[in-house]
Amino acid sequence: MSSTLDPEDDYYDQLADVLKTQRTATQNAFRRKGERPNDFPPRTQVVNEFMMAALSNKMRKDMMQTTVIGSPYAPSVTSFKDLKKVMLKDLAVETNHRGSYLLLRFICPAMRMTAVMNIAEDEAGTVMPFALYFQDPESIRAAESILKEKGVIILKEPYFKVGTNGQYAVRVDQPTDIIWLSEDDPRVPTKWRTTSASAQNTAEYWKKKGNNLVSAGKLFDAIEMYLRALRSSPNQEEEEILHNNKALANLRIEAFDSALDDVSFIANPQDRSEKGLYRGGLALYGLRRFKEALEMMQILVRKYPESAPGKSELHRTRLRVAEQESGIYDFKALYKATKLRPPLMDNASYSGPIEVQSSPGRGRGVFTTKPVKAGELLLCEKAFSYCFAAPPKEMERALSKGISHISVLIDVPGNRTTVGTHADLIRDVSNKLARNPTLGSSFGDLAHGKYQGVACASVDGSPVVDTFLVADTIHINCFGCPLTSRDMLDDPELYRASKYKVVKQHKTSKLQTTGIWTLASYINHSCNPTTERSFIGDLQIVRAARDMRENTELSYEYIKRVEEMDKKLSNGWGFLCDCALCVDERESSSSLKVQRRKLIKDFSAPNTSNKKKKEIIKEFNKTFQHPSSEVPRIELWDLHFSLVKDLAKRGEGEKVVEQVIAAFHSIGFLLKGGQVLPSRPSTIVVKRWGYPHQGATSAWLTLRNVYLSYGMDELAEQAKEFARITWMLQVGEDTTFVYDNPPKE
């Protein structure tokens, strides 16, 4: 879930007012539901106001975009032949006109605000503002190439609304409700036809126009030209070339399903041209069907052994299949790839010994299929969709078309405001599903809120995507993530003054980037999780945080524990956590909570002696009914390490060890051995792993350094290995694990 605003957030009051205004406007509009207006402004006024707005819009710079989600309505799933044509004057306010369609032409150059906007007219000459939402950004596709001046569309089952300014408009939140008509479509009225519509040109003529448009980067227009060529009676050789050329354009707009359909014009891959095989392999690669892509590239290289692109793609695809099967990744290369903008990793997903099952009381969850050890890789998943928001300074220099701008999403039905890249994620997923319907089931199976809507389907041979259902699903399943978890690690113990020096680590500011990981979305929340997740670019890495038996449910923290945890989880995901920590929180009396806060305050008071601090820790433990193995005392970690810091300064190694081990016990670990006194054990064993605290790596390395100072090299190596495991839990890998003190350059 993106950042839903809290009262303490910047702009909260301002955006809360915007939400209130939108809710009031929606309520006022719905009081007019079903009303047929008779006060449409004249054509000249509508056009002039639009042109003035477009001019003003061009002068607006650096303004945060705001997307408003209004009352949801399902997309049209009715065949066009079963719909009846209506005119703009027939529309009723705040009504989804089921069983009807509009035939419209756009009469101005389009402009882009949050929506792509234009003025539409019907055959009677009535004009109306027209707003189309969730379209590719301007850097990908210009607004004027979407709602083209003189372009004609059919809008199935239109929605007519009144805006906050009282202006009437046709609003399209469901882009798949539009049937885009080509110039030569017989449904275009004679009076709207252009001169080129009736031009009897050859397939070669339209192909060259398409090729020129590809060279100019106008890919959607190029596809239309190739379709026009295919309707111009090409011979079989020309037809294959046209399909291959259209496949290239489809690949570049990431319409992989269509690209695959194009090359499949030649049904048998063995009979395809070099371009047909190559582009078919790329389409399968884009759909993440790597084994099929590998087969295609192998055919290509066997048939065309001199194909350098084929050999290169064959090698790349073999790497993906190996990752998919082994879970072995080149993490140094991954970190290097995070410099890309956006940082989309060219890697396959790996799913380890896990499966999705029914989880009593939770819907579905992810479970182990065999025993696993702490640190074991369970999942390394590439995002289904990922919207990267660069820091402001980097955004100014960015040339990439794939970087998202932070925006505001006003969800009127949900009564919430979200800041981040949430709106871009809705757009990206909706477009991905529309262009690649075969991906529909992986996303459509995810949990969503109360809105039922329409699952991805097809009508009249065209895909149907329910944008409101996409938005509802994203709200439940998306997460904010850093560029890399390694650079977000915030462990204050790493920077304390101590004779036992610890490891210097990386840190950067958090970004408001969001993504959807479909398999990881089935992992349920727990405040005392069985796994830890981390990120490198758009890869999410999930590792076991403890030893687990077969058929153990995986869990991780959706958010770290905060005050009003129940409210946070309920507002964000619609559930209450039933972990031992939350149950204890609910069962503890207000007076007991006050006592705990007072003890922590007394601990931190100036001039509190170490003896007194130890007594406070004992008193704090007494406020719990259950042992720390059942209810971890996460608050005690920092208290123990306050003592560690002081003891380390004094060089009291044996007491440092005592407090570090006590800190581990406070968060649910059960350790055997490891104490320096009274005996000098040769082993330290983790009998049970506890809460995966971010400071665990530092703690293990502190133990290692003390053991080395006492000449206990075997214990030091064991502590270093536990540090490596906890490092992997935090950052996903051990390639960057550093344990030398100070670190070697």
N, C-alpha and C positions, 0 to 999 in steps of 0.2 A: 504494500500500500504506500502511495506517495505521502507527502507531508500534509496531513489534514491539520488545519490551523488550530493552535491552542491560544487561549487568551493572552499568554505571555509573548506570542510571536509578533514580529514586526508586521505592521499593516493589518493586524487583526481587526481593530475597530473599523478601519476603512472598508475592508473586504466584508466584514459582517454587515455593514450598512448596504453594500452592494447586494449581498444575498437577500437582505430584508426587502430591498427595493424590487428585486426580481420576483420574490415570493408575492409581494403585494400586486405587482403587475400581472402575474399569472392568475391570481385570485380574481382580479378585476376583469381580465380577459375571459375567464371561464364563466363569469356572470352573463356574458354575451354569447355563450356557446349555442350554436345553432342559428344565430341571427344572420340573415343575408343583408349585407350593407347596401345602401343605395347612394352613398356619398363618396364614391371613388373620385379622386381628383382627376382633372383633365390630363390628357397625354402629355402636352407640352410641359405642364408643371412637374409631372412625375419624372420626365427625362431631364429637365433642367436641374431639379433637386439632386438627382443621381449624379449628374456630371459635376455639380459643385461639390458634392460629397467625395467624388473620386479625386478631384483636384486637391481638396483639403487632406485627403488620405495620403496623397503622395508626399505631402510636406510633414507628415507625422513621422518622427524618428524616435527610436529607443523607448517606445512605449510597450509595457508588458501586455501581451495579448490576454484576453479573457474569453473563455468559451463557456457558454451557458447550456446546461442540459435541462431541457424542459420536460413536460409531461410525456412519458414514453408512449410510443405507438408501434405496433408491429409492422414490418415491411410487407409489401404486397407479395402474396404467393398465388395470385390469381392469373391465369393465362390471359394474355392480351385479347384473345378472341372473345373472351367472356366479359369484357369491360365495355362500358358505354361512354361515348365522348360527351363531355360537358364543357361549358364555357366559363371564363373567369367570373362572370356575373352570377353564375349559378352556385358559387362556393359559399359555404356557411362558416362563420367564425369558429375557431378552435375545434375544427371538425376534420376527421380523417375520412375522406369521401370514398368509402368502400364501394366497389362495383363500377367505378368511374375512372376516366383518364382525361388528362389535358393534352392538347396538341399545341405546342408553344414554339415561338421563334424569338431569339434574343436580338435586341435592336441597338445595343450600345457596346462599346469596348468594355470588357469585364474589369472589375476591380477586386482586390483582395483585402478584406479586413480579417476578422476571424473566419468568416465564411468567404467563399467566392461568390460575388454578387453581380447581378445584371438586371436589366429591365426586360421582362418577357411580355410578348403580346400573343393574343389568340387570333383566330381567323376573323373574329368580329372587329378586331382593332383595339380591343380593351387591353390596357397595359397594367402591369403590376410588378413591383420589386420582387426579385427572385433571389433566394439565398441557399447555397449548396454548401453543406458542412463536411468536415473530415476529408478534405482533399489533400493531395500531395502539396508540400510547401512550394513557394515560388521558385526556390533554388532547384527544384526537381522538375516542376512543370508550371509554366506561366499561366496565370488566371485566364488570360485572353485565349489560350489554347484549350481551356476547359469549357467555359461558356462562351463560345465563339460568336462574335457579331455575325448575324444572319444564320447562325446555326439553329437547327431544328431538333426538338426532342419530343418524346412522349413521356409524360409523368404519370405513372400508374398510381391510382388511389391517393390523390394529393392531400396535403395537410395545409390548411389555410389559417393564418394566425394574425393576431394584433400584437405589435411590438410594444416595448415599454414607452415608446414615444407616440403611441396611438396609430402608427402607420400600419396599413395592411401589407401583407407579404405572403408569398408562397414560400414555405420553408421546407427544405429537404434535409432531414437528418438521416434518411435511409438512402444512400446513393444508388443502391441496386434497384430502386424503384424507377430509375430513369432508363428509357430505351433511347440510345443515341442513334439518330438517323443520319445515314450518309446522304450526300447530295443527290444521288440517283435512286434513293429509296422511293418506291411508288407511293408511300404514305405521305410524302411531302406534298402539300398543296401546290397546284400549278402556279399560283401567283407568288409563291415563295421560292420557286426553283431558280437556281443560278444558271448562267449560260453554260458552265462546265458540266452541269448535271446531265445534260442530254448529249454531251460530246461523245462521239463514237470513236474513241481512240483505242489503240492496240494495247495488249498486255505489256508489251515492251515499253510503251510510252509511260504507263502508270508505274512500271517497275523502276524506270529511271528517276521519276519523281520521288518515289519511295527511297531510293538509294541516296539521292541528294538530301532528303530530309534526315536520314540517318546520319549523314556526314555533318549536318547542321545541329545534331543533337535533338531534333524534334521527333522523338521516337513514336509517340502516340499518333501523330499525323502520318508518319511513315507507314505504320501498320495499316491505317485506313487506305493508303495508296496501294499497298500490296493486296489488300482485300479487293480493291477496285480492279486491280489487274487480274486477280483470280476470277472475277466476274466477267472478264473480257475475252473469254474463250481461248485461253492459252493452250498450246500443245503440251504433251506430257513432259517434255524436257523443260519447257518454260515453267510449267506448274511446279516441278521439283525445285527449280531455282527460286521461284517465288516463295515457296514454303520455307526453304532454307534461309532466305533473306528475312522473312517475317520472324523466323525463329531467333535470328540474331537480335532483332529489335525487341522481341519479347524477353530475351535473356537480360537485356540491359535495363528493362523496367521490372525485372525480377518476376515476370509472369512465366514461371517455369513450367506449369501445367500446359499452357498454350504452346510454349516452345517445344515441349515434348510431343504434343499433338501435331505440330507442324512437321517435325522430322519423321513422324510416324506415317506421313503420307506414303512413304515407302515402307510397307509393313515389315518386311524382313530386313533386319539390320545388316545382314551380309550383302544386301543389294544396294545399300546406301552409299552416297558419295562421301568423300573425306569430310566435307563441311557438315553433311547430315549426321555422320557418326560423332564428329567432334561436338557439335552443338547439342546433340541428344545426350551425350555424356555430361556436358556442362549443366543441362537441365536437371538430370538425375542428381548430380552433385549439389545443385542449388536446393533440391528437395531433400537433401541429406540421405538419399538412398545410395549410399556409397558402394555397396557391393554390386548393385546393378550398374552404377557408373563405371566401376572397375571392369566389368564384363564388356561394356560398350567401348571403353578405351583399349582394351586388349584386342577386340575385333579391329578397331581402327589401326593399331600399330601392326597387326598381322597383315592387314590388307594394304596399308600404306606405310611400309617400313621406314620411309624417308621423312615421315611427318614429324617435324620437330615439336610443334605444339602438342601433338598426340603423345609423344614420349614424355614431355614435361607434365602433362595432365595425368598420364598413367602413373608417374612417380608420386605426384601429389595425392592422387586417390588412394594409392597403396598405403601412404602414411595415415590417411583417415581411417581406413579399414583396420590397420594395426592398432590405432588408438582406441577404436570402437571395441576391439576384441580384448585388448590387454590392459587398458587403463594407464598405459605408460605415456607420459607427455614430456616434451622438451620444455621445461619451465623457463630456462634462460631465454629461449626463443619467444616464449609467451610474454615475458616481461618486456622484451624488445618490441614486440608487436603492440604493446599498450601505448606506444608513441603514435600509433595510427589514429586518425580522427575521421570517423568515430572508431574506438578501439574494438573492432569486431574481429574476434579470433578466428583464424582459418583452421578450425579443429573439429573433430568429431566428438560426440557425446559418448561417455562410457557409463554403463549401468552395471554395478557390481552385484553381490549376492543379496538383492532386494527385490520386492514385488509389491504391487498395490493390492491391498485386501480391504475387506470391510472392517471398520474399526467401531466397536460398540459405543454408541453415544456420540460418535464423531463423524459419522458418514464413512469416509474412506481414509485409509492411512497407508504408510509404507512400512513394510516389515522385513526383517532379515530372513533369508532362506537357509542360512547355515550359521554356526557360531562365528563371531568376528572379534577381533582384538582392537583395543584402543589404538587409534591412529590409522586404521585400515581405510582405504579409499572405498567409499560406497557409491559415490555418484560424482561424475564430472560432466555437467550438462551445459551445453551452449544454449543461450537464450532463444526462445521462440521469437521474441521481439525485444528490442533494447533501444532505448532513447537516451543518448549521451548528452549531458549538459556540461559544456566546458566552463571553467571559471571565466568571469567577465573579461579579464585582460586577454585570455587566450581566445575568447569568442571574437574579439575585435580583429585578431590576426587570422582567424580561421578562414580557409578557402574551401573546406570540405562541405559538400551538400548534405551530409548526413548528421550534422550536429544540431541538436534541439535547443530551442530557446526556452528558458524557464517561463512558464505561463500560469495563469490562474484558471482553475476549473470550478465553476459555480454549479453545483448539483442541486437544483431546486427541489425535486422530489425527495432526495436524500437529506436535504437541509444541511449540507456541508460544503465547505470551501477547501480546495486542495491546491497547493502550490508545488510546482515541480515540472515534470515532463509527462504528467498523467494524460493530458489532452492529446499530446503527440502519440502516446502509446495507443490510445483508442483509435486514432487515425491509422497508425501503422498496422495494427492487427487487422482492422477492418479491410484495409487495402490488400494486405497479404492474403486474407481469406477469399476476397473477391477474385484475386488473380490466381490463386492456387487452391481451388476447392478441395483438393485431395488432402490438404492439411486441416480441414475443418474438424475432423473427429478428435484430433489431439488437443485442440483448444476447446472445442464444444463440450467435451466431457468434464471440464473443470467445474468446480462448485461456483454458484452464483447466488445472488440475493433473492428477494421475493419476486422480482420481475421474471416472468416465464418466457414471453416472447416466442420467437421462432428459431429453431435450430437451423444451422446452415443447410440449405437445400438448393434445388435448381428448378427453375420455371422457364418454359419455352427455350430450353437449352442454355440459359444464362444463370449464373450463381445468384443466390439470395443470401445476404448477410444482414443480420439484425444488429445494427450499431448499438442500440440500447442494451441488448444482451451482452455485447462485447464490453461495453462500459461497466455494466454490473459485474461481469466476471473479472474484469481487470481490477476493480475496486477491492475485491476479496483476495485476489491472487498476486497482485504485483507488489514488488518491493523496491525501495531505494537501495542503492549500492554504491560503494566507492569505486574508483578506478582500479585500485588494488587494495586488498585487505592489509597487506604488509605495510603500506604507507599510511594506513589509518591506525596502526597499533599504538595504543595510548596506555603505557604502563609506567606509572610514576615511580615504582620501585627501581626501574632501570636507571634512574638519574640521581639516586641518592648518593651522598658522600660516604664512601666506605672503603676500607682497606681491601675489601674483597670486591674488586671492580667487576662490573657486569657489562652487558653487551649494548653498544650503541645501536639504535634502530631508527627506521625511517618514519616520517610523519608528514602528513599534509592535510589540507582542509577537506571536509566532506563535500561531495558534490550531490546535486539533486537529480541524479540519474536514476531511471527506473527501468525495470525489465520484467518479463514473464518467462519463467522456467516451468514447463508444463509438468514434468515428472516431480521436480522438487516441490511443486505446489501441493502435492498430496501429503507432504510431511506436515504433521500437526504440531501445534505449539506446546511447549512446556517450559516453565521457568527453571526447571532442573533438567536440562535436555540430555538426550542420549547421543546427540551428534553436535558437531560444530560446522558451520558453513563459512566459506570465504569466497572472495571474488578476485579474478584476474581478467580485466576487461569484461566481456560478456559471458565468461565462463563462471559458473557457480560450482564450487567444489565442496562436497559433503563428506566428512570423515567421522568415524565412530569415536565418540568422546569417552567411551568406556568399553570394557569387554561385555559382549552381549551374547545371549543364547540364541539359538534358532527361534524364529517366530517372535522376536522382540520388536515392538513398534518403535520406529525412529521418531524423534522429535527434536526441534530446535527452538530457540527463542525468536519469536517474531519481533519483539522489542525487549530491551533490558528492563528489569524490574524498576518501576517508578511508583510514586504515590498515585492513588486512584487507578491501580492496575486494572481492576474489573471494568471501570469506565472506559479506559483506553482500549481494551480488547473488545468490549461490547460495541463501542462506536466504530472501531476499525474493521472488525471481522464478525461481529454478531455472536460471540460466545464468551463464556466465563471459563477461566482456566481451573482445572481440578487437580493441579499438582499439589504436593505436600506443602510447598511454601505458601500457596494461595489459600489452601484449606486452613493452615495455621494462622494466616493473616485474618481470615474471617472469624475463626474461633477465639482469637485473642481479644481480650476485653480492651476497651479504650484506656483504662488505667494502666494495663500491662504495656501497651504501646507507648504511653507517656513515660513509663518507667524506663523502657529501653532507650528512648530518645534522651532521657536525662542521664543515663549511664554513659552514653556515647559523648554527650556534652561534657560530663565530668572528666572523662578520659582525656579529652582534648584541652582541658583547662590548663592554663600556664602553671608551671611548677608542680604538676602532678608527678609524683615519684614513680619509678618503675614498679616498686612493690605495690603501690596503690593501683597502678594500671592493671597488674595481674589480678588483683582482687576484683576490680571492676569487670574484667573478662569472666571471672568465675560467677559473679553475680548476674551478668548478662546471660550466661548459659542456663542459669537456674530459672529464667523466665520462660523457658520452653518446656513443654510436657514430653516431647519426643527427642530422642538422641539426634546428633548432627548427621548420622548416617541416613536418617529418614527426613529430617528437616535441616538442610544446611544453613549455617549462620553466616551468610555472605558478608554481613556487616563486620564480622570479627576479623576478616582477612586484613583489612587496613589497620585494625588495632594491633594485631600481632606484628605487622610489619613496621609499625611505629616503634615497637620495642626492638625489632631486628635492626633498624637504622641506628638506634642509640648503642646497642650492644656491639654492632659492627665497628662503630667509631672507636670503641674501647678495646677492640681486638679480642673480645670474649667469644671465641669460636664455638665452644661447646654450647653456650647459651643461645647463640645465633641458630644453631642446628635445632635446638629444643623449640624455639619459637617458630621456625619455618615449618617443622613437622606439626606443631600445634595448629598453625594456620591451615595446613592441608586437612588435618582432622576436622577443623571447624567447618569446612565446606564439604564434608562427607567422604573424604578419602580414608582408607584404612591402610596404613603403612606398617610394615614389619621390619625391624632393624633400622639402621641408619643413625642411631644416637652415638655420639662420640664417647660419652661416659654412661654408666660405669665401665662397660666393656668396650672393646673396639671391634664391632661386627664387620664381617667381610661382605655382607650383602644388605641391600635394601630392596624390599619387595612391595609392590603395590598390590595389596590383596583385593582392594576395591577402589575403582576410580570414582571421584566425586564430581562436584560441580566444575565445569571447565572454565576456571577463572582466567582472565586475561593476564594476570600476573604470574601464572604458573611457570612459564619458561624462566623468568627472572628468578623465581624461587628455587627451581631445580639447579640453576647455574650458581646461585649463591651457595647451595649445599655442596656442589661440586668444588667450588673454590675453597671452601672451608676444609673439605676432605683432602684436597691437594696440599693445603698448608700443614695438615697433620700427617702427610705421607700416606694417606689411605687411598692409594691410586685406584684400586679395584672399585671401591665405593664411588669415587669420583667419576669413573667411566659409566657406572650404572646411572648416576644422577644425570650425566650428560645425555644418555640415551632417553631418559624420561623427558629431559628438556627438549630434545629433538622431536619427540612425539607431540608434546604440547605446542611446540612451534608450528608443526604441521596443522594442528587443529585451528590455530589462529590465522595462519596465512595460506594454508592449502598445500604447501610443499616444504621440502627440507633442503632444497638447492641453496637457498639463501640463509640457512641456519649457520650462525656464527657463534662460536663458544670461546675463542681465544680472548684473553683479557690482558691488555687492551686488544681490540680486534686487529688482525694483521691487514695491512693495506695491500 
